[in-house]
Amino acid sequence: MDRETAVRHVMQANKSKNTGPELLVRTGLREAGLPGYRLHWKKAAGRPDICYPGRHIAIFVNGCYWHRCPWCSLPNPKSNVSFWEAKFARNKARDQENVEALVADGWTVLLTWECRLKKERREGTLEQIVSEVQWATEHGAEGRVVEIGAPPAWRLRVARKRLGRHLR
């Protein structure tokens, strides 16, 4: 088998639906007593992975590689670089457009990343997702974006200040 055929087979094996991280989130929602979601609902912008249409809650479970996770420093492919850079840029732009459309329509959008569902972070991430779904259910959707598993803003400011001191 030549290299191109091998790469093609690897790419074809990548799934867009029912991925491992997505299944973990769905299991966590069911265990928390939050069933009744739709999967890949066509009427919502971007076809969210998990969607509560009546509550206006959309959950996207992004793969770190394809959606270019801000927390992982993933390498870019070494061959056909211009194609991959354009592909990743299109993916990020499309994700942003979908989120903006949902927020403009008054949806609560929860974004989580594959790396935030690894064993060491899974429990906290799932708790935060469940908490946000419950909060949005009780208070109503208000057109906001919540990045699940992201450090609090104050922690980012502190980290940036420390990094800045070390760079001088």
C-alpha positions, 0 to 999 in steps of 0.5 A: 500500500502506498503512502497516499492510500494509507493516508486516505484510509486513516482520514476515512476512519475519522468520524464526525458523529458519535465520537468517543468524547461525544458519547462521554458527554451524552452519558454524563447528561443521561446520568445527571437526569438530563435526557431529551436532547437531539443529536446533530439537529439540522435546524440549529446553525452548525448542527450541534453535536448535542442540542436541547431545542426547547431550551435553546442549548447547543453543545459542541464537542470539538476534536482538538486536531480538526478544530485546532484546540487552543489548549493543545499545541498540535503540530501541523502536517508536514506535507501539503502544508498550504492545503492543511492551513487553509482547511484548518482556517476554514474549520475555525471560521465555520465554527465561529460563524455557527456559534455567532448565529446561535448566540444571535438567535438567543441560544446558550452555546457550550463548547468543550474540547476532546482534551478536556474529556481525558481521564484526569479532567473528565469528571470536572468537565462533565460536572461543568457541562451538567451545571451549565445545562441546568443553569440555562434550563432554570434561567432560560437561554440568553445568547451566550457562549461558555467554554467548558474546561477553560481556566477562569479569566483571573487565572489567565490574567495571572498566567499572562503576567507571570509569562510576561515577567519571564520574557523580559 
